[in-house]
Amino acid sequence: MASGLVFTLLLCLSCALWTGADVSLCPSGWSQYGQRCFLFVDSQTDWATAERTCIAYGANLASFHSSSEYMYLKSLVYTKKRSYAKTWVGGNDAAREGWWMWTDGSKFNYVSWGSGEPNNRGGRESCMEINRRGASRHLNDEKCTTRNYFICAKKL
């Protein structure tokens, strides 16, 4: 009888601890949105190094597929920097000019280019950044050697 009571007590305590825990499916420091985890990296680097860094985390530079995902990425930057800092995401047209793709291989089905963008200024802008001129601006194509912050993303 006493052993049954102890078992019941331990079971109840375990359940209480589990329901009170803050369960996150993303690694520490990452934020969940939908079925993916996102990491804002607070250091500036060129686009290729940013993508290699994300790959080392088991991720890619972030892609987005709706207005709500795009706005989430902008808010993630603002939360971390208290400004709409220029930030790399995974869009690029390096393989073929004007043919944009995501580094994670997902379908390129939503964009919100700024006025006159992408313009491939100087014939050398093949990488995508958000927050070109703050919150009200949209996507921009930029030289891949520019140093920006970046966002990594991986599936849950």
Buried (B, 14 or more C-beta within 10 A) or exposed (E): EEEEEEEEEEEEEEEEEEEEEEEEEBEEEBBEBEEBBBBBBEEBBBBBBBBEBBBEBEBBBBBBBEEEBBEBBBBBBBEBBEEBBBBBBBBBBBEEEEEBBBBBEBEBEEBEBBEEBBEEEEEEBBBBBBBBEEEEBBBBBBBBEBBBBBBBBBEE
